[in-house]
Amino acid sequence: MTAAAVRPVAIKIDEDTKARVKRLADARHRTSHWLMREAITQYVDREEKREAFRQDTLKAWEEYRTTGLHATADEVEAWLSSWGTDNELPAPTCHK
């Protein structure tokens, strides 16, 4: 991250949260600023992954609604149960 890309942003937090951040930052030998930036980065990364998963789920649901193609839970369970055995099954074929 270059210095030109970094822009200050103000956030409002209550005194209790501010004190908790300060205590944790001191315990980790970091600044409060570093800790808050790290927390925001981790939160955004996690939420972006959640949103991508949600979008994938919606896309899969729409594809199912359009085509009707699916594998049953029993078919998938049998396939997964065979993993690592001498009789490993191929992935189930989708059907209507």
N, CA, C and O atoms as a GROMACS GRO file, in nm:
protein
  384
    1MET      N    1   0.085  -0.117   0.000
    1MET     CA    2   0.000   0.000   0.000
    1MET      C    3   0.090   0.123   0.000
    1MET      O    4   0.178   0.136   0.085
    2THR      N    5   0.069   0.213  -0.094
    2THR     CA    6   0.150   0.333  -0.103
    2THR      C    7   0.089   0.443  -0.018
    2THR      O    8  -0.031   0.442   0.010
    3ALA      N    9   0.172   0.536   0.021
    3ALA     CA   10   0.125   0.647   0.104
    3ALA      C   11   0.018   0.728   0.031
    3ALA      O   12  -0.074   0.781   0.094
    4ALA      N   13   0.029   0.737  -0.102
    4ALA     CA   14  -0.068   0.814  -0.179
    4ALA      C   15  -0.206   0.748  -0.177
    4ALA      O   16  -0.307   0.816  -0.193
    5ALA      N   17  -0.210   0.616  -0.157
    5ALA     CA   18  -0.337   0.545  -0.158
    5ALA      C   19  -0.410   0.551  -0.024
    5ALA      O   20  -0.527   0.516  -0.016
    6VAL      N   21  -0.343   0.594   0.080
    6VAL     CA   22  -0.401   0.596   0.214
    6VAL      C   23  -0.465   0.732   0.240
    6VAL      O   24  -0.402   0.836   0.224
    7ARG      N   25  -0.593   0.728   0.280
    7ARG     CA   26  -0.666   0.850   0.312
    7ARG      C   27  -0.723   0.837   0.451
    7ARG      O   28  -0.779   0.733   0.484
    8PRO      N   29  -0.712   0.939   0.534
    8PRO     CA   30  -0.767   0.931   0.668
    8PRO      C   31  -0.920   0.931   0.667
    8PRO      O   32  -0.984   0.996   0.585
    9VAL      N   33  -0.976   0.854   0.761
    9VAL     CA   34  -1.120   0.845   0.777
    9VAL      C   35  -1.147   0.852   0.927
    9VAL      O   36  -1.078   0.788   1.006
   10ALA      N   37  -1.246   0.929   0.965
   10ALA     CA   38  -1.281   0.940   1.107
   10ALA      C   39  -1.398   0.847   1.136
   10ALA      O   40  -1.493   0.838   1.058
   11ILE      N   41  -1.390   0.778   1.250
   11ILE     CA   42  -1.503   0.698   1.296
   11ILE      C   43  -1.534   0.740   1.438
   11ILE      O   44  -1.446   0.784   1.512
   12LYS      N   45  -1.659   0.726   1.476
   12LYS     CA   46  -1.700   0.760   1.611
   12LYS      C   47  -1.725   0.631   1.687
   12LYS      O   48  -1.805   0.547   1.644
   13ILE      N   49  -1.655   0.615   1.800
   13ILE     CA   50  -1.677   0.500   1.886
   13ILE      C   51  -1.694   0.549   2.030
   13ILE      O   52  -1.644   0.655   2.067
   14ASP      N   53  -1.766   0.471   2.109
   14ASP     CA   54  -1.789   0.512   2.246
   14ASP      C   55  -1.660   0.495   2.328
   14ASP      O   56  -1.568   0.425   2.287
   15GLU      N   57  -1.656   0.560   2.443
   15GLU     CA   58  -1.536   0.559   2.527
   15GLU      C   59  -1.497   0.419   2.573
   15GLU      O   60  -1.378   0.388   2.581
   16ASP      N   61  -1.594   0.335   2.603
   16ASP     CA   62  -1.565   0.199   2.646
   16ASP      C   63  -1.494   0.121   2.536
   16ASP      O   64  -1.393   0.055   2.562
   17THR      N   65  -1.545   0.128   2.413
   17THR     CA   66  -1.482   0.059   2.302
   17THR      C   67  -1.343   0.115   2.276
   17THR      O   68  -1.249   0.040   2.248
   18LYS      N   69  -1.329   0.246   2.284
   18LYS     CA   70  -1.199   0.310   2.264
   18LYS      C   71  -1.098   0.258   2.367
   18LYS      O   72  -0.984   0.231   2.333
   19ALA      N   73  -1.140   0.246   2.492
   19ALA     CA   74  -1.051   0.196   2.598
   19ALA      C   75  -1.015   0.049   2.573
   19ALA      O   76  -0.901   0.009   2.594
   20ARG      N   77  -1.112  -0.030   2.528
   20ARG     CA   78  -1.086  -0.171   2.499
   20ARG      C   79  -0.985  -0.186   2.386
   20ARG      O   80  -0.895  -0.269   2.393
   21VAL      N   81  -1.001  -0.104   2.281
   21VAL     CA   82  -0.907  -0.106   2.169
   21VAL      C   83  -0.768  -0.068   2.218
   21VAL      O   84  -0.669  -0.132   2.181
   22LYS      N   85  -0.760   0.033   2.300
   22LYS     CA   86  -0.631   0.079   2.353
   22LYS      C   87  -0.564  -0.031   2.436
   22LYS      O   88  -0.444  -0.056   2.420
   23ARG      N   89  -0.641  -0.096   2.524
   23ARG     CA   90  -0.584  -0.204   2.606
   23ARG      C   91  -0.532  -0.318   2.520
   23ARG      O   92  -0.423  -0.370   2.544
   24LEU      N   93  -0.610  -0.356   2.420
   24LEU     CA   94  -0.569  -0.466   2.333
   24LEU      C   95  -0.448  -0.427   2.249
   24LEU      O   96  -0.356  -0.507   2.231
   25ALA      N   97  -0.448  -0.306   2.199
   25ALA     CA   98  -0.334  -0.257   2.120
   25ALA      C   99  -0.207  -0.257   2.206
   25ALA      O  100  -0.101  -0.299   2.159
   26ASP      N  101  -0.218  -0.211   2.329
   26ASP     CA  102  -0.102  -0.212   2.419
   26ASP      C  103  -0.054  -0.354   2.444
   26ASP      O  104   0.067  -0.380   2.443
   27ALA      N  105  -0.146  -0.446   2.466
   27ALA     CA  106  -0.109  -0.585   2.492
   27ALA      C  107  -0.041  -0.649   2.372
   27ALA      O  108   0.043  -0.737   2.388
   28ARG      N  109  -0.077  -0.606   2.254
   28ARG     CA  110  -0.019  -0.661   2.131
   28ARG      C  111   0.101  -0.581   2.081
   28ARG      O  112   0.159  -0.613   1.977
   29HIS      N  113   0.137  -0.478   2.154
   29HIS     CA  114   0.248  -0.390   2.116
   29HIS      C  115   0.225  -0.329   1.978
   29HIS      O  116   0.315  -0.322   1.895
   30ARG      N  117   0.102  -0.285   1.957
   30ARG     CA  118   0.061  -0.219   1.834
   30ARG      C  119  -0.008  -0.088   1.870
   30ARG      O  120  -0.041  -0.064   1.986
   31THR      N  121  -0.029  -0.005   1.770
   31THR     CA  122  -0.105   0.117   1.795
   31THR      C  123  -0.255   0.088   1.782
   31THR      O  124  -0.295  -0.010   1.719
   32SER      N  125  -0.334   0.173   1.842
   32SER     CA  126  -0.479   0.161   1.826
   32SER      C  127  -0.517   0.173   1.679
   32SER      O  128  -0.606   0.103   1.631
   33HIS      N  129  -0.450   0.263   1.610
   33HIS     CA  130  -0.474   0.282   1.467
   33HIS      C  131  -0.450   0.152   1.390
   33HIS      O  132  -0.532   0.114   1.307
   34TRP      N  133  -0.338   0.084   1.416
   34TRP     CA  134  -0.308  -0.041   1.348
   34TRP      C  135  -0.416  -0.145   1.376
   34TRP      O  136  -0.462  -0.214   1.285
   35LEU      N  137  -0.455  -0.154   1.502
   35LEU     CA  138  -0.555  -0.254   1.542
   35LEU      C  139  -0.689  -0.227   1.473
   35LEU      O  140  -0.753  -0.321   1.425
   36MET      N  141  -0.732  -0.103   1.468
   36MET     CA  142  -0.860  -0.071   1.404
   36MET      C  143  -0.853  -0.095   1.254
   36MET      O  144  -0.949  -0.145   1.195
   37ARG      N  145  -0.742  -0.059   1.191
   37ARG     CA  146  -0.727  -0.082   1.048
   37ARG      C  147  -0.728  -0.232   1.017
   37ARG      O  148  -0.790  -0.275   0.920
   38GLU      N  149  -0.659  -0.311   1.100
   38GLU     CA  150  -0.657  -0.456   1.084
   38GLU      C  151  -0.797  -0.515   1.102
   38GLU      O  152  -0.838  -0.602   1.025
   39ALA      N  153  -0.870  -0.468   1.202
   39ALA     CA  154  -1.005  -0.517   1.227
   39ALA      C  155  -1.097  -0.487   1.109
   39ALA      O  156  -1.174  -0.573   1.067
   40ILE      N  157  -1.088  -0.368   1.055
   40ILE     CA  158  -1.171  -0.330   0.941
   40ILE      C  159  -1.135  -0.413   0.819
   40ILE      O  160  -1.224  -0.461   0.748
   41THR      N  161  -1.006  -0.432   0.794
   41THR     CA  162  -0.961  -0.512   0.680
   41THR      C  163  -1.011  -0.655   0.691
   41THR      O  164  -1.062  -0.711   0.594
   42GLN      N  165  -0.997  -0.716   0.809
   42GLN     CA  166  -1.044  -0.853   0.828
   42GLN      C  167  -1.195  -0.862   0.811
   42GLN      O  168  -1.245  -0.957   0.751
   43TYR      N  169  -1.268  -0.766   0.864
   43TYR     CA  170  -1.414  -0.765   0.852
   43TYR      C  171  -1.455  -0.756   0.705
   43TYR      O  172  -1.541  -0.832   0.660
   44VAL      N  173  -1.395  -0.664   0.632
   44VAL     CA  174  -1.432  -0.646   0.491
   44VAL      C  175  -1.396  -0.771   0.411
   44VAL      O  176  -1.476  -0.815   0.328
   45ASP      N  177  -1.280  -0.829   0.435
   45ASP     CA  178  -1.242  -0.954   0.366
   45ASP      C  179  -1.345  -1.064   0.392
   45ASP      O  180  -1.389  -1.131   0.300
   46ARG      N  181  -1.382  -1.082   0.520
   46ARG     CA  182  -1.478  -1.186   0.557
   46ARG      C  183  -1.614  -1.161   0.494
   46ARG      O  184  -1.676  -1.254   0.442
   47GLU      N  185  -1.661  -1.037   0.498
   47GLU     CA  186  -1.792  -1.006   0.444
   47GLU      C  187  -1.796  -1.015   0.292
   47GLU      O  188  -1.899  -1.051   0.235
   48GLU      N  189  -1.684  -0.983   0.225
   48GLU     CA  190  -1.679  -1.001   0.081
   48GLU      C  191  -1.691  -1.150   0.046
   48GLU      O  192  -1.759  -1.185  -0.051
   49LYS      N  193  -1.626  -1.236   0.123
   49LYS     CA  194  -1.637  -1.380   0.100
   49LYS      C  195  -1.780  -1.428   0.125
   49LYS      O  196  -1.832  -1.511   0.050
   50ARG      N  197  -1.842  -1.378   0.230
   50ARG     CA  198  -1.981  -1.414   0.258
   50ARG      C  199  -2.073  -1.372   0.144
   50ARG      O  200  -2.161  -1.447   0.103
   51GLU      N  201  -2.051  -1.251   0.093
   51GLU     CA  202  -2.135  -1.201  -0.015
   51GLU      C  203  -2.113  -1.282  -0.142
   51GLU      O  204  -2.208  -1.310  -0.215
   52ALA      N  205  -1.988  -1.319  -0.170
   52ALA     CA  206  -1.960  -1.403  -0.288
   52ALA      C  207  -2.031  -1.538  -0.273
   52ALA      O  208  -2.088  -1.588  -0.370
   53PHE      N  209  -2.028  -1.596  -0.154
   53PHE     CA  210  -2.096  -1.722  -0.129
   53PHE      C  211  -2.247  -1.705  -0.148
   53PHE      O  212  -2.312  -1.791  -0.208
   54ARG      N  213  -2.302  -1.596  -0.098
   54ARG     CA  214  -2.444  -1.568  -0.113
   54ARG      C  215  -2.482  -1.554  -0.260
   54ARG      O  216  -2.584  -1.607  -0.304
   55GLN      N  217  -2.400  -1.483  -0.336
   55GLN     CA  218  -2.427  -1.466  -0.479
   55GLN      C  219  -2.418  -1.600  -0.552
   55GLN      O  220  -2.500  -1.627  -0.640
   56ASP      N  221  -2.320  -1.683  -0.517
   56ASP     CA  222  -2.309  -1.817  -0.577
   56ASP      C  223  -2.432  -1.900  -0.546
   56ASP      O  224  -2.482  -1.974  -0.632
   57THR      N  225  -2.482  -1.889  -0.423
   57THR     CA  226  -2.602  -1.963  -0.382
   57THR      C  227  -2.723  -1.918  -0.462
   57THR      O  228  -2.801  -2.001  -0.510
   58LEU      N  229  -2.739  -1.787  -0.476
   58LEU     CA  230  -2.851  -1.735  -0.554
   58LEU      C  231  -2.843  -1.779  -0.700
   58LEU      O  232  -2.944  -1.812  -0.762
   59LYS      N  233  -2.722  -1.778  -0.754
   59LYS     CA  234  -2.702  -1.821  -0.893
   59LYS      C  235  -2.738  -1.969  -0.908
   59LYS      O  236  -2.805  -2.008  -1.003
   60ALA      N  237  -2.693  -2.053  -0.813
   60ALA     CA  238  -2.723  -2.196  -0.817
   60ALA      C  239  -2.873  -2.220  -0.804
   60ALA      O  240  -2.929  -2.304  -0.875
   61TRP      N  241  -2.939  -2.146  -0.716
   61TRP     CA  242  -3.083  -2.161  -0.698
   61TRP      C  243  -3.156  -2.124  -0.826
   61TRP      O  244  -3.248  -2.194  -0.868
   62GLU      N  245  -3.116  -2.015  -0.889
   62GLU     CA  246  -3.180  -1.972  -1.013
   62GLU      C  247  -3.156  -2.075  -1.123
   62GLU      O  248  -3.246  -2.103  -1.202
   63GLU      N  249  -3.037  -2.132  -1.130
   63GLU     CA  250  -3.008  -2.235  -1.229
   63GLU      C  251  -3.096  -2.358  -1.205
   63GLU      O  252  -3.149  -2.416  -1.300
   64TYR      N  253  -3.112  -2.396  -1.079
   64TYR     CA  254  -3.200  -2.508  -1.047
   64TYR      C  255  -3.344  -2.477  -1.088
   64TYR      O  256  -3.412  -2.561  -1.148
   65ARG      N  257  -3.390  -2.358  -1.057
   65ARG     CA  258  -3.528  -2.320  -1.091
   65ARG      C  259  -3.549  -2.321  -1.243
   65ARG      O  260  -3.657  -2.354  -1.290
   66THR      N  261  -3.446  -2.284  -1.318
   66THR     CA  262  -3.455  -2.279  -1.464
   66THR      C  263  -3.449  -2.418  -1.526
   66THR      O  264  -3.527  -2.450  -1.616
   67THR      N  265  -3.355  -2.501  -1.478
   67THR     CA  266  -3.331  -2.631  -1.542
   67THR      C  267  -3.396  -2.748  -1.468
   67THR      O  268  -3.431  -2.848  -1.531
   68GLY      N  269  -3.412  -2.736  -1.338
   68GLY     CA  270  -3.464  -2.848  -1.259
   68GLY      C  271  -3.361  -2.956  -1.232
   68GLY      O  272  -3.391  -3.055  -1.166
   69LEU      N  273  -3.240  -2.938  -1.283
   69LEU     CA  274  -3.135  -3.038  -1.263
   69LEU      C  275  -3.088  -3.036  -1.119
   69LEU      O  276  -3.067  -2.931  -1.059
   70HIS      N  277  -3.071  -3.158  -1.063
   70HIS     CA  278  -3.028  -3.170  -0.924
   70HIS      C  279  -2.972  -3.309  -0.897
   70HIS      O  280  -2.988  -3.400  -0.979
   71ALA      N  281  -2.908  -3.325  -0.785
   71ALA     CA  282  -2.871  -3.456  -0.730
   71ALA      C  283  -2.936  -3.461  -0.592
   71ALA      O  284  -2.942  -3.360  -0.522
   72THR      N  285  -2.986  -3.578  -0.554
   72THR     CA  286  -3.053  -3.588  -0.425
   72THR      C  287  -2.950  -3.592  -0.313
   72THR      O  288  -2.832  -3.620  -0.335
   73ALA      N  289  -2.996  -3.565  -0.193
   73ALA     CA  290  -2.909  -3.571  -0.076
   73ALA      C  291  -2.853  -3.712  -0.058
   73ALA      O  292  -2.736  -3.728  -0.024
   74ASP      N  293  -2.936  -3.814  -0.082
   74ASP     CA  294  -2.889  -3.952  -0.069
   74ASP      C  295  -2.779  -3.984  -0.170
   74ASP      O  296  -2.682  -4.053  -0.137
   75GLU      N  297  -2.793  -3.933  -0.294
   75GLU     CA  298  -2.691  -3.955  -0.396
   75GLU      C  299  -2.559  -3.888  -0.356
   75GLU      O  300  -2.452  -3.948  -0.369
   76VAL      N  301  -2.567  -3.767  -0.309
   76VAL     CA  302  -2.446  -3.694  -0.268
   76VAL      C  303  -2.384  -3.760  -0.146
   76VAL      O  304  -2.262  -3.773  -0.139
   77GLU      N  305  -2.466  -3.801  -0.050
   77GLU     CA  306  -2.416  -3.866   0.071
   77GLU      C  307  -2.343  -3.996   0.036
   77GLU      O  308  -2.236  -4.024   0.091
   78ALA      N  309  -2.399  -4.075  -0.053
   78ALA     CA  310  -2.335  -4.200  -0.095
   78ALA      C  311  -2.201  -4.172  -0.162
   78ALA      O  312  -2.102  -4.242  -0.137
   79TRP      N  313  -2.197  -4.070  -0.245
   79TRP     CA  314  -2.073  -4.031  -0.313
   79TRP      C  315  -1.968  -3.988  -0.211
   79TRP      O  316  -1.854  -4.034  -0.215
   80LEU      N  317  -2.006  -3.897  -0.120
   80LEU     CA  318  -1.911  -3.847  -0.020
   80LEU      C  319  -1.863  -3.959   0.072
   80LEU      O  320  -1.746  -3.962   0.110
   81SER      N  321  -1.952  -4.050   0.108
   81SER     CA  322  -1.915  -4.161   0.196
   81SER      C  323  -1.815  -4.255   0.130
   81SER      O  324  -1.742  -4.326   0.199
   82SER      N  325  -1.812  -4.255  -0.003
   82SER     CA  326  -1.720  -4.345  -0.073
   82SER      C  327  -1.579  -4.288  -0.085
   82SER      O  328  -1.486  -4.360  -0.121
   83TRP      N  329  -1.563  -4.159  -0.057
   83TRP     CA  330  -1.431  -4.097  -0.070
   83TRP      C  331  -1.331  -4.168   0.019
   83TRP      O  332  -1.359  -4.199   0.135
   84GLY      N  333  -1.214  -4.194  -0.036
   84GLY     CA  334  -1.106  -4.254   0.041
   84GLY      C  335  -1.120  -4.405   0.057
   84GLY      O  336  -1.040  -4.467   0.127
   85THR      N  337  -1.220  -4.466  -0.007
   85THR     CA  338  -1.236  -4.611   0.000
   85THR      C  339  -1.186  -4.672  -0.130
   85THR      O  340  -1.156  -4.602  -0.226
   86ASP      N  341  -1.178  -4.804  -0.131
   86ASP     CA  342  -1.138  -4.874  -0.253
   86ASP      C  343  -1.246  -4.867  -0.360
   86ASP      O  344  -1.217  -4.888  -0.478
   87ASN      N  345  -1.368  -4.838  -0.321
   87ASN     CA  346  -1.481  -4.831  -0.414
   87ASN      C  347  -1.533  -4.688  -0.426
   87ASN      O  348  -1.654  -4.663  -0.416
   88GLU      N  349  -1.442  -4.594  -0.449
   88GLU     CA  350  -1.482  -4.454  -0.459
   88GLU      C  351  -1.573  -4.436  -0.580
   88GLU      O  352  -1.539  -4.478  -0.691
   89LEU      N  353  -1.688  -4.374  -0.557
   89LEU     CA  354  -1.787  -4.354  -0.663
   89LEU      C  355  -1.760  -4.226  -0.739
   89LEU      O  356  -1.701  -4.133  -0.684
   90PRO      N  357  -1.803  -4.219  -0.865
   90PRO     CA  358  -1.794  -4.092  -0.939
   90PRO      C  359  -1.900  -3.996  -0.884
   90PRO      O  360  -1.995  -4.037  -0.818
   91ALA      N  361  -1.880  -3.869  -0.911
   91ALA     CA  362  -1.978  -3.767  -0.868
   91ALA      C  363  -2.114  -3.801  -0.926
   91ALA      O  364  -2.122  -3.845  -1.041
   92PRO      N  365  -2.221  -3.780  -0.850
   92PRO     CA  366  -2.353  -3.811  -0.904
   92PRO      C  367  -2.388  -3.721  -1.023
   92PRO      O  368  -2.347  -3.606  -1.031
   93THR      N  369  -2.463  -3.777  -1.115
   93THR     CA  370  -2.506  -3.703  -1.233
   93THR      C  371  -2.635  -3.628  -1.197
   93THR      O  372  -2.726  -3.682  -1.134
   94CYS      N  373  -2.640  -3.504  -1.239
   94CYS     CA  374  -2.760  -3.424  -1.215
   94CYS      C  375  -2.872  -3.474  -1.305
   94CYS      O  376  -2.848  -3.514  -1.419
   95HIS      N  377  -2.994  -3.470  -1.254
   95HIS     CA  378  -3.111  -3.516  -1.328
   95HIS      C  379  -3.231  -3.434  -1.285
   95HIS      O  380  -3.224  -3.357  -1.190
   96LYS      N  381  -3.341  -3.452  -1.356
   96LYS     CA  382  -3.464  -3.380  -1.322
   96LYS      C  383  -3.548  -3.463  -1.229
   96LYS      O  384  -3.656  -3.421  -1.189
   0.00000   0.00000   0.00000
